Amino acid sequence: MAGSSLKSFIKDVRNSKTLAEERSIITKESAKIRTKLRDDHLPAEKKRKNIQKLLYLYILGEKTHFGQVESINLVASDDFADKRLGYLAAMLLLDESQDLLTLLTNVLNNDLNNHSNKYVVSLALTALGFLSSSELARDVYPDVEHLLSHSKDPFLLKKALQCMAKLIAKDVSLLDTFSPELITGILNNHSLCSHGVLLGVIKVLQSILQSFTSYQEFLVEDEDEDGNGNGTHAKENKVAESNQEFFIRILEPIIPVIPHLFMVLQNLNAKNFEPDFDVQGICDPFLQVELLHTLSLFFQLGDELESSEILQYLNKFSDVLTQIATNTDANKSTGQTILYETTRTIFSLNLDQPLRILGVNILAKFLSGRDNNIKYVALNTLLKVVPQEPKAVQRHKKFISRCLRDFDIFIRKRALELTFAILDEANIVELVDELLHFLERTTEDDKSLILFTVERLVDVFDMYPITNEKWQLQVFFQIMKLVGRHIASDKISDILIIINNAKNSTSKRDVLVDMMKYSLDEKLSLEIPEENVCWQLASIWCIGEYVYILLESQDAALINQRSLTDYLCRCNTRYNEDNRLINYTLTAALKLSAKIEDTKCLEDLRQLIVRHTRDPDLMLQTKSVQYELIFRQPKAVKRAILETMPNFEKPHKHEKSSSSKPVKPRNNQPKESNLLFDLLQNDNGSKTSGEKKQPSSIPQSDLLADLFKGTPSTDRTSSRSSADARGIGLLSQSASETVQLPTQSVKIHDSDSLQVFTHLLSCGNGSSQLEMYFKALQPIEEIQSFCAVPKTQKLTMGQLHPQNSLQTDDVCKQSLKITGTGKLKLRVKVNFNKNGNPVNQQFDYKFDGSL
């Protein structure tokens, strides 16, 4: 049974031998607490004890909602012990979405304004910062501001400033009543401005600077509600006005603070020893980091607003950053923290190149340390700054490569990402060799890293032209040998494409022969485990495609018709449950049969194929039956059908660039929630962006058709040629066709760039057909039209015809079919580019008829 005190309750829970026993103790104690808290005559001491147990239940993740009201009752008590526990319980058990927060408003007002104990006021400020909703922040903000303007106690000022920062972040509309003179007055009063108060001032400044965008949106929305103008031009004017208002009323009075912050930062970074704030020989590193972050926000906002008043201090800030980077001891964790923040500031402001190189050197020095946390932070930051300073980061590839050998998997993963980020044409050989050494040391636990490395290596060889094909093939030979068991199917295909497309026949032969030696030699084959499916699959495929090259090898005793046939037969027996491998084996056996003369080998290959004509798998059975039919054909026919594969045209996924920074795709979908938005979300068009290019027809395809259908190839070739000619004629006709505007058309939209007309062809019996015409008044490009109809109707849209780019007075049309019931009406949105700038126009139109 749980004891009466919190200590005994915790002891009982920890001493539980089973989960059921622990659950029983917690359930019983929770029920006891719930019952006792309902007792209005419970002594204060026992009430506190039950709330303490409730907090322990909260830590264990149990339901504690039944104690929320009692927490607020403790806060309303006059006893300090009750208040302290009540505020703690309220901060943990309540959140800003609770309706019970309204009960706290009066209590907070009383504690902030009327209580003589500064520690109670401090508790109220802390709780307010934790729990404030937008409504509560607006209600209590005047009390916090009054406290700041009248209190002379640094302890209370520190708490009040921290609370004000939280309130502004919660509700940016409070900036309307914010008085910048409060901040400047506290900074100028040296008797009050202790380190704690200065930290509070910095937090308020950070909240103001970070709230700029939200405050801008708040002002624009506020004007929209007042009905002051519509349209894009009006909105731009409102944004400009809100920027000016924010700068003049809030930012301009606090700009003189910047030199004061410089002075404080330089004094802290100097070698002055202050025992009260010293941490490992560094004076108040917490304040230094916050000062750096605040100044960074100042200059980022100054750059956004193009404010010369702020940017005039940028050169001075660069000097301060250089001084900090030079004077700070990087061998201690506190110094590393300041240097890390310094580096972040340098790159966030994109300062001069010497400073950026200095920042990269600081991060590289972190990599040479032993602390894995520092290493991870450095790798993560270097990964972000590679686009800005790729050459500077590349100089430290020695330290990055060393991280590839770290025991921590997270360090290795970040080091891998950074290695690929700095890889280019100049260092590809060196870094790929490092990656191969990394793959040699991987274990089964590193499967995710192996897949990542192989996938990126395949992409790298697509991105950069490789002059030494033999080295490239040997790289993939090593990859398949080392980690082939982990490679995904699509990447196996990519590797086979690279082998197939190699132009240097000598290099291809050398690598293929080496590969076959490992597959056919008894001793060497022991180095390739059976589960290395990638290796087996590639070997089988190479036997089918490159048997001529393999048989030209000087090692005829090992690589010959008999050994290749036996290898395929062994694979067929050993991997009889792997349908993918069996598919490859059947194809390789058929291709091999067309290129060898040994009668016994040919019979073994035929038996291999025939064995699967009764396979339980329908696909294998069908393939085997077809292959057996081809197998019986004359040698000349077989060779024509089973020629070596031509070069594959692989679509490139990446464009080579000097920057590894990913480009964020622009989202052109509208944000408003309406019929048009619903339509656009579900209408992605019928075209697919990744359509594969079909290979051109060759005579071998005709031979296959002759075998299975018996159609003469010449007839089909001539018919295909005539069809192609007709297609070309249609395309030429379509391209030259011009669209005329019908006389019965009705204008439904007019602007300075585009007019839209509609022509109703039919309407009635639940169906309507109409055509929309778009007439350009200026040259416009990439027209896109989107239409929406009421929910009771269904819309089918055709393509824009003849093209989506128009010169002045050109017309294009689009066919629409609407089915359903109700009034016929449309909501139309048209997107196009004019002089390189995107333009969006939207309008509604109601027709006279009904469906």
Buried (B, 14 or more C-beta within 10 A) or exposed (E): EBEEEBEEBBEBBEEBEEEEEBEBBBEEBBEBBBEBBEEEEBEEEEBBBBBBBBBBBBEEEEEBEBBBEBBBBBBBBEEEEBBBBBBBBBBBBBEBEBEBBEBBBEBBBBBBEEBEEEBBBBBBBBBBBBBBBBBBBBBBBBBBBEBBEEBEBBBBBBBBBBBBBBBBBBBBBBBEEBEBEBBBEBBEEEEBBBBBBBBBBBBBBBBBBBBBEBBBEBBBEBBBEEEEEEEEEEBEBBBEBBBEBBBEEBBBBBBEBBEBBBEBBBEBBEEEEEEEBBBEEBBBBBBBBBBBBBBBBBBBBBBEBEBEBBBEBBEEBBEBBBBBBEEBEBEBBBBBBBBBBBBBBBBBBEBBEEBBBBBBBBBBBBBBBEEBEBBBBBBBBBBEBBBBBBEBBBBBBEBBBBBBEBEBEEBBBBBBBBBBBBBBEEBBBEBBBBBBEBBEEBEEEBEEBBBBBBBBBBBBBBBEEBEEBBBBBBBBBBBBBBBBBBBEEEBBBBBBBBBBBBEBEEBBBBBBBBBBBBBBBEEBBEEBEEEBBBBBBBBBBBBBBBBEBBBEBEEEEBBBBEBBBBBBBBBBEEBBEBEEBBBBBBBBBBBBBBBBEEEEBBEBBBEBBBBBBEBEEEEBBEBBBBBBEBBEBEEEBBBBBBEEBEEEEEEEEEEEEEEBBEEEEEEEEBEEEEBBBEBBEEEEEEEEEEEEEEEEEEEBBBBBBBBEEEEEBEEBEEEEEEEEEEEEEEEEEEEEEEBEBBEEBBEBBEEEBBBBBBBBEEBEEEEBBBBBBBBBBBBBBEBEBBBBBBEEBEBEBEBBBBBBBBEEEBBBBBBBBBBBEEEBBBBBBBBBBBEEEEBEBBBEBEBEEEB
